[in-house]
């Protein structure tokens, strides 16, 4: 009887280690994130309304977005969803429909609880930059 109990304890210990390993393997993007900052050319343009925006990355490789913006009726919201895939090295591919894909590189910080996406575009020899930052909630 003691041997059976010891074997059960050993099996339970091993299975609990495996579930912890699974947590370590989980993609850092999975979870719900809230907008904390949005900048164009280093000028903050987010406000109390837009900072209500959230993005939720699900394990089934879908994303749901609850975006907020100011318009003539006040703080309005819109929802969207699409697919995502981890390409490695903090690069993610987003699929909006079968023909529309975009690759974005995320910069994770603060123990993977904050991510920033930076983009730049040059037009008529002038480079424009934008940066958005989300915090895991």
Secondary structure, 3 states (H helix, E strand, C coil): CHHHHHHHHHHHHHHHHHHHHHHHHCCCCCEEEEEEEEEECCEECCCCCHHHCEEEECCCCEEEEEEEEEECCEEEEEEEEEEEEEEECCEEEEEEECCEEEEEECEEECCCCEEEEEEEEEECCEEEEEEEEEEEC
